[in-house]
Amino acid sequence: MRYLLTAIVLVVVSCVLIIGLRMFVEIPVAVICDRDKPNVEVQLSSTAIGGYFKVHHIGPCVTYTHESKAVGD
């Protein structure tokens, strides 16, 4: 019984930490690592008004992070 309670507490704490960190850390929408063909074309589209993607190059990988402008800016 104690093991089950410890496991439940661990899951709940992990979920709270992940949700809390999500507010401060940008999580990429897509990560592409292609060493053979580094010039692969990728097409992403945003459904948000004023939405766009930031591109970050990290070694042989490219990450795409979704951003959006406030409506009216």
N, CA, C and O atoms as a MOPAC input file, in Angstrom:
PM7 MOZYME 1SCF
protein

 N      0.82900 1    -1.19600 1     0.00000 1
 C      0.00000 1     0.00000 1     0.00000 1
 C      0.87100 1     1.25700 1     0.00000 1
 O      0.57100 1     2.23300 1    -0.68800 1
 N      1.95400 1     1.21800 1     0.78100 1
 C      2.84900 1     2.36900 1     0.84200 1
 C      3.51300 1     2.60800 1    -0.50200 1
 O      3.71500 1     3.75700 1    -0.89700 1
 N      3.86200 1     1.52400 1    -1.22100 1
 C      4.47800 1     1.63000 1    -2.53500 1
 C      3.52200 1     2.31300 1    -3.51500 1
 O      3.94300 1     3.16100 1    -4.30200 1
 N      2.25400 1     1.95000 1    -3.47300 1
 C      1.25100 1     2.54000 1    -4.36200 1
 C      1.08400 1     4.02800 1    -4.08100 1
 O      1.01400 1     4.82700 1    -5.01400 1
 N      1.02100 1     4.40500 1    -2.82800 1
 C      0.88700 1     5.81200 1    -2.45600 1
 C      2.10800 1     6.61700 1    -2.90900 1
 O      1.97000 1     7.73500 1    -3.40600 1
 N      3.29900 1     6.04700 1    -2.73700 1
 C      4.52500 1     6.71200 1    -3.17900 1
 C      4.51900 1     6.89700 1    -4.69900 1
 O      4.91800 1     7.95100 1    -5.19500 1
 N      4.07700 1     5.90100 1    -5.42400 1
 C      4.01600 1     5.98000 1    -6.87900 1
 C      3.02700 1     7.05800 1    -7.33000 1
 O      3.31600 1     7.81100 1    -8.26000 1
 N      1.87900 1     7.13500 1    -6.68700 1
 C      0.87500 1     8.14400 1    -7.04000 1
 C      1.40700 1     9.54800 1    -6.76000 1
 O      1.23400 1    10.44800 1    -7.58100 1
 N      2.03800 1     9.74000 1    -5.63000 1
 C      2.60800 1    11.04200 1    -5.28400 1
 C      3.68600 1    11.42600 1    -6.29700 1
 O      3.75400 1    12.58000 1    -6.72100 1
 N      4.51600 1    10.47800 1    -6.68100 1
 C      5.57100 1    10.74300 1    -7.65600 1
 C      4.98100 1    11.16700 1    -9.00600 1
 O      5.49200 1    12.09700 1    -9.63000 1
 N      3.94100 1    10.51800 1    -9.45600 1
 C      3.28800 1    10.86500 1   -10.72100 1
 C      2.68100 1    12.26200 1   -10.64400 1
 O      2.83900 1    13.05400 1   -11.57400 1
 N      1.99800 1    12.57100 1    -9.56200 1
 C      1.36900 1    13.87800 1    -9.40900 1
 C      2.42300 1    14.98500 1    -9.37400 1
 O      2.26300 1    16.01200 1   -10.03400 1
 N      3.48100 1    14.78800 1    -8.62100 1
 C      4.55500 1    15.79300 1    -8.54200 1
 C      5.21000 1    15.97300 1    -9.90500 1
 O      5.50500 1    17.10200 1   -10.29500 1
 N      5.44200 1    14.89600 1   -10.63100 1
 C      6.03600 1    14.98100 1   -11.96600 1
 C      5.15000 1    15.77100 1   -12.91400 1
 O      5.64500 1    16.60400 1   -13.67300 1
 N      3.85200 1    15.52100 1   -12.88100 1
 C      2.92000 1    16.25400 1   -13.74600 1
 C      2.91300 1    17.74700 1   -13.41600 1
 O      2.91700 1    18.58400 1   -14.31900 1
 N      2.90300 1    18.07300 1   -12.15500 1
 C      2.91200 1    19.48800 1   -11.74800 1
 C      4.20000 1    20.15900 1   -12.20500 1
 O      4.16300 1    21.29400 1   -12.68100 1
 N      5.33600 1    19.48300 1   -12.06900 1
 C      6.60600 1    20.05400 1   -12.51300 1
 C      6.63800 1    20.25800 1   -14.01900 1
 O      7.09600 1    21.29600 1   -14.49700 1
 N      6.15900 1    19.28200 1   -14.76200 1
 C      6.15600 1    19.40000 1   -16.22600 1
 C      5.25300 1    20.53900 1   -16.67100 1
 O      5.63300 1    21.31900 1   -17.54500 1
 N      4.07800 1    20.64900 1   -16.09200 1
 C      3.16000 1    21.73100 1   -16.45800 1
 C      3.74100 1    23.07800 1   -16.04100 1
 O      3.62400 1    24.05300 1   -16.78300 1
 N      4.35800 1    23.14700 1   -14.88200 1
 C      4.96100 1    24.39700 1   -14.42400 1
 C      6.13200 1    24.82200 1   -15.28700 1
 O      6.26800 1    26.00300 1   -15.60700 1
 N      6.98400 1    23.87100 1   -15.67000 1
 C      8.13200 1    24.19900 1   -16.51100 1
 C      7.69800 1    24.61500 1   -17.91100 1
 O      8.38600 1    25.40100 1   -18.56200 1
 N      6.57600 1    24.10300 1   -18.37600 1
 C      6.07800 1    24.44200 1   -19.71600 1
 C      5.83200 1    25.94700 1   -19.83900 1
 O      5.90700 1    26.49300 1   -20.94000 1
 N      5.54300 1    26.61200 1   -18.74000 1
 C      5.30000 1    28.05600 1   -18.76900 1
 C      6.57800 1    28.83900 1   -19.03400 1
 O      6.52000 1    29.96200 1   -19.53400 1
 N      7.73700 1    28.26000 1   -18.70400 1
 C      9.00000 1    28.98300 1   -18.80300 1
 C      9.92700 1    28.46500 1   -19.90300 1
 O     10.88200 1    29.14900 1   -20.27200 1
 N      9.66400 1    27.27400 1   -20.42900 1
 C     10.55000 1    26.66200 1   -21.41900 1
 C      9.79600 1    26.49300 1   -22.72600 1
 O      8.66700 1    26.00100 1   -22.74200 1
 N     10.42100 1    26.90300 1   -23.82100 1
 C      9.82000 1    26.71100 1   -25.13100 1
 C     10.06500 1    25.27700 1   -25.59000 1
 O     11.21300 1    24.83900 1   -25.67300 1
 N      9.01600 1    24.56200 1   -25.88200 1
 C      9.13000 1    23.19400 1   -26.35900 1
 C      8.92900 1    23.21000 1   -27.87000 1
 O      7.91400 1    23.71800 1   -28.34600 1
 N      9.87200 1    22.66700 1   -28.63100 1
 C      9.74800 1    22.69200 1   -30.08600 1
 C      8.54200 1    21.90400 1   -30.57400 1
 O      8.15800 1    20.89500 1   -29.98400 1
 N      7.95300 1    22.38800 1   -31.66500 1
 C      6.85100 1    21.68900 1   -32.30600 1
 C      7.40600 1    20.54300 1   -33.14200 1
 O      6.81600 1    19.46500 1   -33.20600 1
 N      8.55000 1    20.78800 1   -33.78300 1
 C      9.17300 1    19.77100 1   -34.63300 1
 C     10.68800 1    19.83200 1   -34.46200 1
 O     11.26800 1    20.90300 1   -34.28300 1
 N     11.30800 1    18.66700 1   -34.52200 1
 C     12.76500 1    18.56100 1   -34.49300 1
 C     13.15600 1    17.65900 1   -35.65800 1
 O     12.67000 1    16.53500 1   -35.78100 1
 N     14.04400 1    18.17000 1   -36.51300 1
 C     14.46100 1    17.40000 1   -37.67500 1
 C     15.97500 1    17.24700 1   -37.63200 1
 O     16.71200 1    18.23300 1   -37.61100 1
 N     16.42400 1    16.00400 1   -37.61800 1
 C     17.85800 1    15.69800 1   -37.63900 1
 C     18.10900 1    14.78200 1   -38.83200 1
 O     17.76600 1    13.60000 1   -38.79500 1
 N     18.69400 1    15.31500 1   -39.86400 1
 C     18.95600 1    14.54000 1   -41.06600 1
 C     20.37800 1    14.80500 1   -41.51700 1
 O     20.65400 1    15.82100 1   -42.15500 1
 N     21.27100 1    13.90300 1   -41.19000 1
 C     22.68800 1    14.09900 1   -41.50700 1
 C     22.98000 1    13.82700 1   -42.98100 1
 O     23.91800 1    14.39800 1   -43.53800 1
 N     22.19300 1    12.96600 1   -43.61600 1
 C     22.45000 1    12.62900 1   -45.01500 1
 C     22.02300 1    13.74700 1   -45.96100 1
 O     22.71200 1    14.03000 1   -46.94200 1
 N     20.89200 1    14.37900 1   -45.67000 1
 C     20.35000 1    15.42000 1   -46.54600 1
 C     20.00800 1    16.64500 1   -45.70600 1
 O     18.84900 1    16.82400 1   -45.33400 1
 N     20.98100 1    17.48700 1   -45.40100 1
 C     20.71200 1    18.62700 1   -44.51400 1
 C     19.83000 1    19.70900 1   -45.11900 1
 O     19.42000 1    20.62600 1   -44.40800 1
 N     19.52800 1    19.63000 1   -46.40400 1
 C     18.71200 1    20.66100 1   -47.05400 1
 C     17.29300 1    20.18400 1   -47.35100 1
 O     16.70500 1    20.57800 1   -48.35800 1
 N     16.74900 1    19.34900 1   -46.49200 1
 C     15.38700 1    18.84400 1   -46.66800 1
 C     14.39600 1    19.98200 1   -46.46900 1
 O     14.51500 1    20.74900 1   -45.51400 1
 N     13.42700 1    20.09500 1   -47.35800 1
 C     12.40600 1    21.13200 1   -47.24800 1
 C     11.33700 1    20.70800 1   -46.24400 1
 O     10.83500 1    19.58500 1   -46.30100 1
 N     10.99300 1    21.60000 1   -45.33500 1
 C      9.95900 1    21.34300 1   -44.34100 1
 C      8.92400 1    22.44700 1   -44.44900 1
 O      9.27100 1    23.62600 1   -44.50200 1
 N      7.66200 1    22.07100 1   -44.48200 1
 C      6.58800 1    23.05500 1   -44.54800 1
 C      5.69400 1    22.89200 1   -43.32300 1
 O      5.06900 1    21.85000 1   -43.13100 1
 N      5.64300 1    23.93200 1   -42.50300 1
 C      4.78000 1    23.96200 1   -41.33000 1
 C      3.84600 1    25.14400 1   -41.47700 1
 O      4.23700 1    26.18400 1   -42.00900 1
 N      2.63700 1    25.00000 1   -41.02200 1
 C      1.71300 1    26.13300 1   -41.06700 1
 C      1.03900 1    26.28800 1   -39.71500 1
 O      0.74200 1    25.30800 1   -39.03300 1
 N      0.80800 1    27.52600 1   -39.34800 1
 C      0.17500 1    27.83600 1   -38.07700 1
 C     -1.29000 1    28.14800 1   -38.29500 1
 O     -1.64800 1    28.84500 1   -39.24400 1
 N     -2.13700 1    27.63300 1   -37.41800 1
 C     -3.56200 1    27.94100 1   -37.51000 1
 C     -3.92400 1    29.16400 1   -36.67200 1
 O     -5.05000 1    29.65600 1   -36.74300 1
 N     -2.97400 1    29.65300 1   -35.87800 1
 C     -3.21600 1    30.83200 1   -35.04500 1
 C     -3.08100 1    32.09700 1   -35.89300 1
 O     -2.23600 1    32.16300 1   -36.78600 1
 N     -3.90500 1    33.08800 1   -35.61300 1
 C     -3.80200 1    34.36600 1   -36.30600 1
 C     -2.48300 1    35.01300 1   -35.90200 1
 O     -2.21500 1    35.18600 1   -34.71300 1
 N     -1.66400 1    35.36900 1   -36.87900 1
 C     -0.35900 1    35.96000 1   -36.59500 1
 C      0.66200 1    34.95700 1   -36.12100 1
 O      1.71200 1    35.34800 1   -35.61000 1
 N      0.38900 1    33.67500 1   -36.27600 1
 C      1.31600 1    32.64300 1   -35.81600 1
 C      2.46000 1    32.42600 1   -36.78400 1
 O      2.29800 1    32.57800 1   -37.99400 1
 N      3.60800 1    32.07200 1   -36.25400 1
 C      4.78800 1    31.79300 1   -37.07400 1
 C      5.70400 1    30.84700 1   -36.30900 1
 O      5.46100 1    30.55500 1   -35.13800 1
 N      6.74100 1    30.37300 1   -36.95900 1
 C      7.67100 1    29.43200 1   -36.34600 1
 C      9.06500 1    30.03400 1   -36.28000 1
 O      9.54900 1    30.60900 1   -37.25600 1
 N      9.70900 1    29.90000 1   -35.12600 1
 C     11.11100 1    30.27700 1   -34.97900 1
 C     11.94600 1    29.04900 1   -35.31700 1
 O     11.62500 1    27.93300 1   -34.90900 1
 N     13.01300 1    29.26900 1   -36.06200 1
 C     13.89200 1    28.17800 1   -36.46200 1
 C     15.18800 1    28.28900 1   -35.66700 1
 O     15.79800 1    29.35700 1   -35.60700 1
 N     15.60800 1    27.17600 1   -35.05300 1
 C     16.85200 1    27.13100 1   -34.29300 1
 C     17.70500 1    25.98800 1   -34.83500 1
 O     17.22400 1    24.86300 1   -34.96700 1
 N     18.96800 1    26.27200 1   -35.14900 1
 C     19.90000 1    25.25400 1   -35.61600 1
 C     20.75600 1    24.79700 1   -34.43600 1
 O     21.42900 1    25.60000 1   -33.79000 1
 N     20.71400 1    23.49600 1   -34.17200 1
 C     21.50500 1    22.91600 1   -33.08300 1
 C     22.27700 1    21.74800 1   -33.68200 1
 O     21.73400 1    20.65600 1   -33.85200 1
 N     23.53500 1    21.98300 1   -33.99700 1
 C     24.34000 1    20.95500 1   -34.64900 1
 C     23.70400 1    20.56700 1   -35.96700 1
 O     23.35600 1    21.43900 1   -36.76300 1
 N     23.54000 1    19.24600 1   -36.22000 1
 C     22.92300 1    18.81900 1   -37.47500 1
 C     21.39500 1    18.87800 1   -37.43700 1
 O     20.74100 1    18.53100 1   -38.42000 1
 N     20.82500 1    19.30900 1   -36.32300 1
 C     19.37100 1    19.32200 1   -36.16400 1
 C     18.79700 1    20.72900 1   -36.30900 1
 O     19.48100 1    21.72800 1   -36.09100 1
 N     17.53000 1    20.77200 1   -36.68100 1
 C     16.79100 1    22.02500 1   -36.77200 1
 C     15.53100 1    21.86700 1   -35.93600 1
 O     14.81700 1    20.87400 1   -36.07300 1
 N     15.25100 1    22.84400 1   -35.06400 1
 C     14.01800 1    22.80300 1   -34.27700 1
 C     13.11800 1    23.95600 1   -34.69900 1
 O     13.59600 1    25.02800 1   -35.06900 1
 N     11.83000 1    23.72700 1   -34.63900 1
 C     10.83300 1    24.73300 1   -34.96900 1
 C      9.95300 1    24.95200 1   -33.74700 1
 O      9.33000 1    24.01500 1   -33.24800 1
 N      9.90400 1    26.19100 1   -33.26400 1
 C      9.10700 1    26.55100 1   -32.09500 1
 C      8.01000 1    27.50500 1   -32.52500 1
 O      8.27600 1    28.51300 1   -33.18100 1
 N      6.77800 1    27.18900 1   -32.15700 1
 C      5.63400 1    28.02000 1   -32.54800 1
 C      5.57000 1    29.28700 1   -31.70900 1
 O      5.72100 1    29.24300 1   -30.48900 1
 N      5.34800 1    30.40100 1   -32.36300 1
 C      5.15900 1    31.69600 1   -31.70800 1
 C      3.90600 1    32.31800 1   -32.29900 1
 O      3.48500 1    31.95000 1   -33.39600 1
 N      3.31000 1    33.25600 1   -31.58200 1
 C      2.17700 1    33.97600 1   -32.14900 1
 C      2.17600 1    35.40600 1   -31.60200 1
 O      2.54600 1    35.66800 1   -30.45700 1
 N      1.75000 1    36.30000 1   -32.46300 1
 C      1.63600 1    37.70600 1   -32.07700 1
 C      0.22400 1    37.92900 1   -31.55800 1
 O     -0.72800 1    37.28500 1   -32.00100 1
 N      0.10700 1    38.85500 1   -30.60900 1
 C     -1.22700 1    39.20600 1   -30.10700 1
 C     -2.00900 1    39.86700 1   -31.23300 1
 O     -1.44800 1    40.63000 1   -32.02000 1
 N     -3.28700 1    39.58000 1   -31.31000 1
 C     -4.13100 1    40.16700 1   -32.33800 1
 C     -4.16800 1    41.68000 1   -32.14900 1
 O     -4.40500 1    42.16600 1   -31.04300 1
 N     -3.93300 1    42.42200 1   -33.23000 1
 C     -3.96800 1    43.87400 1   -33.14900 1
 C     -2.59100 1    44.49200 1   -33.07800 1
 O     -2.47000 1    45.71500 1   -33.14700 1
 N     -1.52200 1    43.67100 1   -32.94000 1
 C     -0.15000 1    44.20300 1   -32.90600 1
 C      0.37700 1    44.39800 1   -34.30700 1
 O      1.51400 1    44.83700 1   -34.48300 1

